[in-house]
Amino acid sequence: MRTRGRRDLIILCGTLVIWLISISGPSPVQGQEMKFPSRPLEIIIPFGPGGILDVGTRIFTEPLSKELGVPIIIRNKSGGAGLIGSTAFLKMKPDGYTILGASAAAVISTVQLSKTPQFDPRKDLLPIGYLADAPASMSVPKNSPFRTFDDFVQFAKKNPGKLKGGVSSLGGETHIMFASILGDNKIESKMIPYRGTGSLVTAILGGHLDWMTLSLPATMPYQRSGDVNILLLTRKSAALPGVPSGSDVGLPNVSVNMWLGFFALPGTPKPVYDRLVSAVGRAAKDPKMAEKLAKAGFNVAYKNPDEFSNLIGDQWNIFGRVIKEAGITADSSGH
């Protein structure tokens, strides 16, 4: 009798435990998956407002916000050619509520130019998705004698060091294009780094430069107005079908486009990370967003996390090689 009572008590306790588990709700990870996101997300942009990266991200936040069901806040944290904002992101909590919107300049070239690199994007960033890219361009003033890229190259070969060109910042995609043009053609030209797009454009319109490299979206208004003539692109553009790309003229290294991609932090819970990857992938298919990005000079070219990770590895090698061969440093002063 006493044995039966003890057995009944054990069964009752077991039943009670099962009942308590059933009403206690999901595990912390399951709860996070179900509830994420439960508050606004923040995207850190490591450049100032109004730049190509900032503009592209703001266009993308509308469909992304709809997918996630919460508002998205843009936080611009500029400085150090993108390095300050990128390193600040690394100090955030890996909970998925803060992500990074970045370009190669912010997470690849400036890291390689740093005397004491603070992170390695191949290990310290978790790719969510590559959204879009825009070509870089090489252009000359409207009164330039160079009507084609070949005209420019032939003159530079016959007159080493006579030409003077400019870039909007050190170590970025357009600087890589500048260095690749010189290195691949074995030509010489003075290079002046400027403190941003505005001062570079002012210099070339004022007749102080013979050529410049700049993003296509930033150059197009001056091409349309007839103030500059674009001679070369890193990638063919439907807006300028007659302008050759680097591959068209036999320059495979002139191929690094300016891209926009998003990152989470290693350690982000997998259900949260998967939710972000899914939302970015679906938002990238929004036709209205693609149309707005096209007007801003971007081409939507979504890449999933694996494809994005491979691209980062490839560009890490390309940027590193060009930086080394061209002797690019972060010590030059800007104008």
N, C-alpha and C positions, 0 to 999 in steps of 0.2 A: 504493500500500500504506500509505504514511504517512498519506494523506488519509483512507482508510477507518478506520484506527486512531483518528485524531482524531475522526471522526464517531461511532464506537462509544463513545469516551470521553464525548463530549457526551451521547449517549443514556443512557449509564449514570448520568452525573451527574444528568440530568433525572429519571430514574426514582428515584434515591436521594432527591432533593429532595421528590418527590411522596410517597414512602414516609414520609419524616420528618414531613411535614405531616400525613399521615393518622394517625400514632401520637402526635402531639404534643397531641392533645385539642382541645377547643373553644377559641374565643377567650375572653379575659377576661370579656367581656359574656355570652357563651353560658354560660360556667362559672358566672357569678353567677346567671344565670337558673335553671340546673339545681340549684344548691346552696341558693338562698335559700328559706326561712331555714335556716341551719345552726346557729343558736344562739337563745336566748330573745330575744323582742322586749320593748321597754319602751314603755309608754304614759305620757306625762306628763299629769297632771291638774293644772291651775293653780289648784285649790282644795283645801281640807283634806279629810281623811277624813270620811265620813258624810254629806256633802252630796249633793244630788240628782244632780249630774254624776258624782261618785265612785261612788255606788250604781249608777247606770245603766251605767257603764263596767265595773264589776266583774261585773255580770250578763252583759254581752256578751262578756267575755273567755273564758268557757267554750266557746261554739261557735266563736269566732274561733281559739282555741288548737287546737281539733280540726281546723279547716280548714287551718291553717298547719303543724300537726304539731310545734309547739314550745311551751314554757311562755311565758306573758306576765306580765310584772312591771308592777305599777302603781306609779308614782312620783308622790306628791303634792307639789307645789311651789306653795304658796299665797302670797298677798300681793299687795297693789296691785289688789284686785278682779279677779285673774286675770292681770294684766299681767306680773308677775314670772315666772310659769311659762311664759307664752307667749313672752316675749323670751328666756328661757333655752333654749327649744326651738330658736329660730332659730340658736343657736350650735352646735348639734349637727352631726355629720357626716351629710350627705345620702345615707345608705346603706340607708335603709329599716328599720333596726333600732331606731330611736326614732321614734315617731309621737306626735302631739298629739291628745288628746281634749278638745274645747273646746265652749264655748257662745258665743252672741253677746256676752255680757257680757265674756268673756275676750279676744275678738279683734276686736270692733267698737266697742262703746260706750266701753270704757275707753281704747281707742286714741284715739278722737275727743275724749275728755275730757282727755287728756294735753296739757300745755303744749308738750311736745316729743315728738310721736309718733315711736316707734322703728321702726314698721313699718306697712305697708299690707297687710291680709289679702287684698286682691284681687290683689296681685302677689307677696307674700312667702310665701304659704302655698299648698300644692298640695292641693286637696280630694281625699280618698279616697272618702268617702261620708258622707251624712247618715243617721243611724240612726233617731232617734226624737225626739219632742217632747212637751211637757207644757204645758197652759194655765197662764197666770198668773191669779190671782183677786183680786177686791176684796171685802173682808168687813168686817162691823161686829160689835161685841160683842153678846152675847145679850140684854142689856137695852136695846139701842138702839131708838129709836122708828121707825127706818127699816126697813120690811119689804120694800121693793122699791128698785131702783136709782132709779126716778123719784122716790120719796119723798126720797131723799138729794139728788138734783139740785135739786128744788124748794126744799128747806130751804136748801141752800147758796146758791142764787140770791137768796133773801130775806135771808140773813144772811152777807154776804161776810166771809171771814176768821175766822168764829167756829169752824168745825170744825178739828180737829187730826188729821192723818193721819201714818202712818209707813211707811217702807220699810226693807228689811233691808240695803241697801247703795246707794251712789250709782252711777248710770250703767247699772245692769243692766236686764234686761227688765221687772222689776216697777216700777222707777223710771220707765221709759218709759211703762208703763201708767198710773201715777199722774199723770204730767205730761199725758198725752193726755186723761185723764178731765177734768182741769181745763181744758185748752186747748180741747178740742172743745166743751165745754159752757159755756165762758166763765164759769167759777165760780172762787172763791178759797178756798184752804184752807191752813193752816199745814202744812208738811211737816217731819217729823223723821227724819233718817237714823240707823239703828241699826247696831251692829257685829255683824251676823249675825241669823239667824232666831230664835235663842233669846231674845235681848234684846227683839226686836220683839214676839214672841208674849207674853212676860212683861208688856210694857207694855200691850198691848190687853186682856189678861185682867185686869190690875190696874186697869182703868178710866182709864188715862192717855191713851188715844187714842179718837177717834171712828170711825176707819176705818184700814184698812191694805191694802196690795197685797203679795201673796206667792204663791209657786208653789202650784198646786193640791195637789200631793203633800204639801207641808208644811202646808197648811191643813186638808186633809181630816180628820185625826184630831180636830181641834177642832170641825169642823162636825158630825162624828158624835157627839161628846160633848155637843153643844148649847151649847158655849161661844162660838161665833161663828156668824154667819149670812152665807153667801156670796151676794152680790147680783149679781155680774157676772164673766164669764170672757172671756178673749181668744179662746177657741174653745169651742164646745159640747162637753159631756162626757156620755157615757152614764151616768156615775155621778150626775150632777145634771141630769137632762133638763129640769127646770123653771127652771133658771138661764139667763138670756139671755147671748148673746155680744155683743161690741162691735158687730158688724154688725147684730145683732137690734135694737139700740137706736139705730142710726144713727151709730155711732162707728167709721168705717173704720180710724182710726189705732190703736184698741184691738184690735190683732190680732197683736202680736208674741209668739209662744210661746217658751218656754224649750226650746232644742233641744240635742241631743248629736250631734256630728259629729267626724270624724277627718281629720287632715291629715298629709301628708308634706312634705318640703322640696323646693323647686325644685332641680334638679340630681340628684335621685334617678334612678338608671339606669332606663330605661323597662321592661325586663323585671321589675325588682323592683317598680316602681310598679304595673304591670299585675297582678302577683301579689297585691299588697295590695288593689287594687280588687276583684279577683275574689273573694278570700277574704272581705272585708267584705260584699260583695253576697250571697254564698251564706250566710254566717253570719246575716245579717239575716232570712233566711227560716226560721230555726229556730223551731218552734212553742212549745217549752218556754221558750225565751228570751223570746219575745213575751209569754207568759203571766206570767212573772216581772216583766217590765217594766211590764205593765199593773197588777199589784198595787202596784208602786212609783209608779204615777201617770203612766207614760209611755204613749205610743201609737206603735207602730212605724210609721214613715212613710218608708221608705228612699228616698233620692234618689241617683242616680248622680253622678259628678263634675261633669258639665256642669250638671245641675239644681241641684246644691249651689252651684256657682260663681255661677249666676244669682241664687240666693236671697241669697247674701252681698252681691252687688252691690245688690240691691233693699233689703236691710235696712241697708246702709251709708247709703243715701239717706234711709230712713225715720228711723233713729236720728239722723242728722245734722240733719235738719229739726226733729225734736222737741226735741233738745238745744238747738238755736239758739233756737227759738221760746219754749221754757220757761226759757231762761237757766240751764240746768243747768251747774254747774261741779264740779270735783273738790276744791274748797276747803272745803266744809262739813264740820264735825266730826260724828262719830257719837256715839251714846249707848250 
